[in-house]
Amino acid sequence: MSWVPQAGADSGFGVTHLPYGVVVAGGRRRPAVRIGDRALDLAGAEATGLLAAGGAFQDRTSLDPFLAAGPPAWQRVRERITGLLTDPAARPRVEPLLLPLGEPVLPFQVADYVDFYSSEHHAANVGRIFRPDQPPLLPNWKHLPVGYHGRAGTVVVSGTPVTRPCGQRRPASAGGPPGFGPSTRLDIEAEVGFVVGVPSRLGEPVPVDRFIEHVFGVALVNDWSARDLQAWEYQPLGPFLGKSFATSVGAWVTPLAALAGAWVPAPGQDPPVLDYLREPDRRGLALALTVRWNGTVVSSPPFAGMYWTPAQQLAHLTVNGASLRTGDLFASGTVSGPDRREVGSFLELTWGGTEPVRLADGTERTFLADGDTVTISGTAPAAGGGRLTLAEVTGTVLPARC
Amino acid sequence: MSWVPQAGADSGFGVTHLPYGVVVAGGRRRPAVRIGDRALDLAGAEATGLLAAGGAFQDRTSLDPFLAAGPPAWQRVRERITGLLTDPAARPRVEPLLLPLGEPVLPFQVADYVDFYSSEHHAANVGRIFRPDQPPLLPNWKHLPVGYHGRAGTVVVSGTPVTRPCGQRRPASAGGPPGFGPSTRLDIEAEVGFVVGVPSRLGEPVPVDRFIEHVFGVALVNDWSARDLQAWEYQPLGPFLGKSFATSVGAWVTPLAALAGAWVPAPGQDPPVLDYLREPDRRGLALALTVRWNGTVVSSPPFAGMYWTPAQQLAHLTVNGASLRTGDLFASGTVSGPDRREVGSFLELTWGGTEPVRLADGTERTFLADGDTVTISGTAPAAGGGRLTLAEVTGTVLPARC
């Protein structure tokens, strides 16, 4: 139990959580850890000698050096911070370092951004909507976690407005000129992102059992998607402008150490996977997501049922020898459960835009309207009971500029 | 004419060229400009007051600050360096700053890497090889420059060995388990890369006529490709592990200012393109590429005939509001001319691996063997006559580790 006010276990941000982020204080960015609705200034804690972190925080403006420091350092720092925030004797020296949360700031430099496609329900729904006369899953889907690279430079922090993208659409008649204008099918994808801390060497795959040696933590992701742009452009090289205008990520990264109580058995896989994807102990994370559309809860995607685990995603991503860098972000792909009220995209929620949903204000939607706000939140079981609150990822749609 | 020995116009690296890179001297990386077979230490030139560059070079370890400085700074620095290297009176002070080229070093931090697909001959060849019963070009190809994001973290400098990737292959029989092992169809793609200097703001497209306000220069690219991995994984989200193991780039970036004499009219486009892709004065670069396979010239791809120009690629890349960062690299896609001896990939050269090529040592190849070396070189017309030599991009294949 922390001595910080309003930072009990029921706050979602008690001492069993302690996610990392960056706050702006005195015009400078400072690495910080969240406790309740306050941020402990880790740059200040290191500068004043309260925290020994090998220079990971002092005079730093992002989490990158700490992410690169690796599991033993992550554990030492977490233990020390826990001590500082629970020991009443430390309060006089620590309390002056508690800062307001302020405006969210992107906490690390995104190196490469990879987006997977690992929910069987989502992939099957997309197949049924777009290829109703064919098997819902493509032949490779159960053999490898399908994924692609997105645009790292347009990953933005929660709260950043998202301008509706303009672009080309499929011609109204085959052979005719393509349409152009603001996207008319602007969508979300509720996802869980994994943040790489420890790099790997080029040419050396990261085996499936070395996941925890490289991955630091978890953040919620909204992979905004313009379905009309995507549908026209994606053959044969995949999504490009339909995704690259913005990807939003939560401001606070929950360390895997805080999720020790959230691991659950992952779904079985049939057919059997190749050796490099085989896990003796398949584990998923029992994260419960919630999607709010202008405040109305429209969906509650369950992360525990994902077909491909994050450890399998990382093993696949590197099996060709691709190296990892500190700050690599790989996201799960849209999280969808079996029920319509558990899907992570509006494409699925409205079944391709054919079945509108009604919001609390009485209006109806298929895809996003200008001014709409989408907020994805999430919780996880805490090791000592209760639940952690994952930092939300929210964004409001601004009108197109074309 | 420069006073530097062996740096005449016929060297390919005379004073009308002056590409930028980074050299290692005294254990430290230093921004430099290449003249003949020497490198002028720009960090030293700025430190000693010979060159006023606003801190773009002194104590810097990459070209990034200079790339971000923008066209007026690029022009001032180029003019000053030209003066220093041509004025005999400057020689006593400049000559001590001439360093050996040494081992190549990646000259800038690659922010996002985008790969286009802009040669009509290449796209049509690929279509004919893989979809012989269908039209060679997909419906979107002549309406937009098809592209996708690659892995920025595995862009390596020329000379870096490339480990043959391992990965999944299509099942031998439909419904059976996929194959796994070292790629058996390891290929190259000879491309021309464009390096972004000046960033743009999120939500604000870069119009087709603002290309020169953002793009600094050009480097040759080899987008190594594992065709067997790619063929199995790419549906529906595009290439991933078939590309992400390595992309090689030349060590010296030729500034657009050196290519003033290389612009030629670009091919006409039919059907007409949408307004945001329309250029009043369509221009391509008359770069002549050469592909050597273990020393044997196997192909001479002409860049001038590319269907989509780099200015169109940049306008398309940003039309959805995606922002640019300093160090963004976008590559043309495989450069192929109409003739079999003008193609930029071995897939085309050997027509899907069915028509082996004979190398000078009498051996035959379809795809790459372990130990093979591929070198892509290029030249461009110089403004004052003669030709510039683009820095080559070379790499040797190491055996797989699986």
Interface residues (C-beta under 8 A of the other chain):
Chain A: A111 D112 D115 Y117 L138 P139 N140 H143 L144 V146 G147 Y148 H149 G150 R151 A152 G153 T154 V156 T163 P165 C166 G167 Q168 P171 A174 G175 P177 P178 F180 L202 G203 E204 P205 A226 L229 W232 E233 Y234 Q235 P236 L237 G238 P239 F240 L241 G242 S244 F245 A246 P271 L274 D275 Y276 H316 L317 V319 N320 G321 A322 S323 L324 R325 D328 L398 R401 C402
Chain B: A111 D112 D115 Y117 L138 P139 N140 H143 L144 V146 G147 Y148 H149 G150 R151 A152 G153 T154 V156 T163 P165 C166 G167 Q168 P171 A174 G175 P177 P178 F180 L202 G203 E204 P205 A226 L229 W232 E233 Y234 Q235 P236 L237 G238 P239 F240 L241 G242 S244 F245 A246 P271 L274 D275 Y276 H316 L317 V319 N320 G321 A322 S323 L324 R325 D328 L398 R401 C402
